[in-house]
Amino acid sequence: MNSVEKRAILGVGGIFALRMIGLFMIVPVFSVYGNNYAHATPFLIGLAVGVYGLGQAIFQIPMSLAADKFPRKPIIMLGLVLFALGGIIAANATDIYGVIIGRALAGSGAVSAVLMALLADVTREEMRTKAMATMGLTIATSIMLAFAFGPLLVGSLGMSGLFWLTAGFAVLAMLLLWVVPSPLRVLKHNLDNKSIGQQLSDVLKIGDLNRLHIGIFALHLTMTAIFVILPHQLSEVMDLTVRQQGLVYLPLLFIGFAVAIPFIIIAEKKRKMRQVFLGAIALMTVSLILLALGSHVGIGIILGLLLYFMGFNLLEATIPSWISKRAPVANKATAMGLNSSSQFFGAFVGGAMGGLLLNQPNLLAWGLLAIIMAAALLLIIPIADPPYLSSTTVTIPKNINIQDWSRQMSAINGVDELVVMAKEQVAYLKLDKTQLTDASRQQLSHLAQSPLDI
């Protein structure tokens, strides 16, 4: 990776980590500590856990559509401001409704897809897989760390302190945004003449993207429901306090993460993404069946969670990379927005469902989640392997008009996308090698003022 790509991954990865840790620290502790708020009921506690997902699901698509037409970074800044305000409102809440409002507002700062699209803009195609897989691992690790540290911190900070910490993380994320390069995108297929409806329709027609949306929906539905139900079961079955539960999650996280990494490498390097992806969903289905049958004993809970974390890490790491490969060039943010909406709507449904299942028999609660994951597997099985494209890096010649140079570059047959970073004097070209001719290669070399290995 070059210096621009490393800086982009550092900045975007840091923003993702801060947001995810802030959001998910609440999940494994709120089903216990939420009872301290006025007017709390099991359903409202589950709603408070999952309602941020409703805000994300509603606002992810409009923000992503806007990000395919306008500069991405101002939209990200707006989302981080809303995220911080939501944390402040929840931190000052005295009843369950105030927490729900704060979590919903934090969720309306729906910029996950815009962040992914920005990262895709500033990474070359051959590095994009690595970058997206890194983001997937960052997200998965952040969520798992949040599950571990939320229980460890709530005893000293209280729920209000965790919400203040969320707001502080949002401010740090705003500062990190300045680290990320600001690209100028020049697209072969311009969106200026397309309505938002057409833009959305183009993406919704792609069946494999819809299958990825189903996968992320089921993943976050089950994950959020699990951590509404689980704290009470760990307390009843293993006699663990909330703080001690964090010490259970942490080693399981690292074991699951370590086991998942070789399979992520196989998926990317050996182009076995479909097999690894379907295997991860099957593994999570098995883990939920194990929890349904064995959650009355400690070993059943531990083994079930370990298998679930392994599958969780695999899916979180591979889905962003897959979407970056399969999404239309000009609609990356829109495709990622639909996926993020599915993800967070799943979290909303999972939170509400977890609240409803909180006092139900183990077999019913875990069995229903296993059925949901198995149904997702059946719907996703027809998915095809993602396409593998190529790109090249060009040093922008000095003393030229960058706008004119960009238009000439994007007009060459075989160039699907051009991303210009004027400050760094670098441009990335996304290429369809089946459309490149000897003449177009010569044109590219001429405009780059140097021979290109394409």
C-alpha positions, 0 to 999 in steps of 0.5 A: 500500500502507498502512503495515501492508502495507509493514511486513508485506512488509518483515518477511516478505520479509526472513525469506524472503531470509535463509532462502533465501540461507542454504540455497542458498549451499551448492548451487553449491559443495558438489559440489566442496567436499563431497569434503573430507568423510569418506565422501563419494561423488557420491551422498551429495554430491548427497543432502547438497545436496538433503536439506533439501528432504526435511525441508521436504517432510515437515514443510511440510504438518503445519506448514501444517495447524496454521497454519490452526488456530492462530496463525501466528507461533509456528509460524514461530519454531519453524521458524526455531529448527530452521533455526538448529540445522541450520546449527550441526550442519552447521557442526561436521560432519567427515563427509558424514553430519553435513552430511546430518543438519544439512541435514535438520534445517534443512529440517524448519523448514518455514515457507515456506507459513506465511509466505506465509499470514501475508502473505496475512492482512495484505494486502488482496486488491487488494494481495495480488497485488503482495505475493505477486509481490514475495515470488516475486521476493524468493525468486527473487532470493535464490536467484540471489544465493546462487548468485552469492555462495556461490562467492565466499565459500567460498574465504575462509569454507570450507564450515563458515563458510557453514553458520555464516552460515546459522545467523546468518541464522536468528537475524536472521530471528527478529528480523525476525519481530517487525516483521510485524503479528500478525493475528486471523483471523475466517473465514466458514467456520470450520475448528473442525469439520473434521478435518485429513484433511477440511482436506487433502482439500478442497485436494487436490480442486482440480485447478489447485492440483495443477498448480501443485504439479507446476510448482514440483516440476519447477522445483526438481528441475531447478534443484537438479540443474543446480547439482550438475552445472554446477560441474564442467562450468564447470570442464572446459569454460570452465576456471573456478574455483569463485570465478570461477563466481560471477561468471558467475552474477551477470550472468546473474541480473540480465539474467534478472531484468530481462527477467522483470519486464515479463512479470510485470507483464503477467501481473498487470496484464493478467491474462495469468498463464496465458499467461506461466506456460506460456510460462516452462515452455516457455522452461525446457524449451528452455533444458535442450534447449540445454544438452543439445546445446550444453554442450560449448561455453561459449556453449551453457552461458551461453545455456542458463543465461540462458534458464533464469534468465528462466523461473525468475524468472517461475515463482517470482514468479507461483506464490505470487500464483496460489495466493493467488488460487485457494486456499480462503479458510480453507485458504490455509496448507494450499494453500501448504504442499502447494505448498512441499512439492512445491517442496522435494521437487523439490529433494530429488529433484533433488539426489539425481538430480544426484549420480547424473548427475554423471559421466554424458554431457552429452546424457543428464544435460541431456536427462533434465532437459529431458524432466522439464520438458516432461512438466510442461508437458504436465500443466499445460496444462489449467490455467485462469486464477486468479479475481480477487476484491476486498477493502476496508479498514475502520478499526475503530471505537473503544470497541467489543468487537472480538470481538463486532464481528468476529463481526457483520462476518463474519456479513454475506452476501458477507463471506468473510474478515475479518482484524483487526489490533487494534493498528493499528485496521484490518480487511481484508474479503475480499468476494464481490461476487456475494453482496453485496446493498444490505442487506449493504452497508448493514450493512457501512457501519453496523458500520464507522461510515462509508460504504464504496465497495463 
